[in-house]
Amino acid sequence: MDLDHLLTSLLALPRESEWVEFKHNNDAPEEIGEYVSALANSAALHGKEGGYLVWGVEDVTQRIVGTTAPPGSGRSATSR
């Protein structure tokens, strides 16, 4: 899968949808888990191959802004 092409196609959508969500710096494991579950279910209901949760993009403007949420280092529920 060409990730550049995928990102370009997701950013070409008029806005977020039931199966696409843009986030800037969300690193809360509980919220991420809920988003993943909801996006997967919504994608299936809309006949999509999968849902997408994209970090580093503002949700309203769909402008690429980067993120400070490093992959794989989300906070654990016990570290709060």
WOGI-V716213 format. One record per pair of residues at least 4 apart in sequence whose C-alpha atoms are under 8 Angstrom apart, sorted by the first residue. I is the first residue (numbers start at 1). J is the second residue. Records with the same first field share a line. If there is no record, write none. Layout:
I = J ; J
//
This chain:
1 = 6
2 = 6
3 = 7
4 = 8
5 = 9
6 = 10
7 = 11
8 = 12
9 = 13
10 = 20
11 = 62
15 = 59 ; 60 ; 62
16 = 20 ; 21 ; 22 ; 59
17 = 21
18 = 39 ; 42 ; 43
19 = 38 ; 39 ; 40 ; 42 ; 43 ; 48 ; 50 ; 51 ; 52
20 = 39 ; 51 ; 52 ; 53 ; 54
21 = 39 ; 52 ; 53 ; 54 ; 59
22 = 53 ; 54 ; 55 ; 56 ; 57 ; 58 ; 59 ; 62
23 = 53 ; 54 ; 55 ; 56 ; 57 ; 58 ; 59
24 = 55 ; 56 ; 57 ; 58 ; 59 ; 65 ; 66 ; 67
25 = 55 ; 56 ; 67 ; 68 ; 69
26 = 32 ; 55 ; 69
27 = 32 ; 69 ; 74 ; 75
28 = 32 ; 74 ; 75 ; 76
29 = 33 ; 74 ; 75 ; 76 ; 77
30 = 34 ; 77
31 = 35
32 = 36
33 = 37
34 = 38
35 = 39 ; 53
36 = 40 ; 51 ; 53
37 = 41
38 = 42
39 = 43 ; 50 ; 51 ; 52 ; 53
40 = 44 ; 50 ; 51
41 = 45
42 = 46 ; 51
43 = 47 ; 48 ; 49 ; 50 ; 51
44 = 48 ; 49 ; 50
55 = 66 ; 67
56 = 64 ; 65 ; 66 ; 67
57 = 62 ; 63 ; 64 ; 65 ; 66
58 = 62 ; 63 ; 64 ; 65
59 = 63
69 = 73 ; 74
70 = 74
75 = 79 ; 80
76 = 80
//
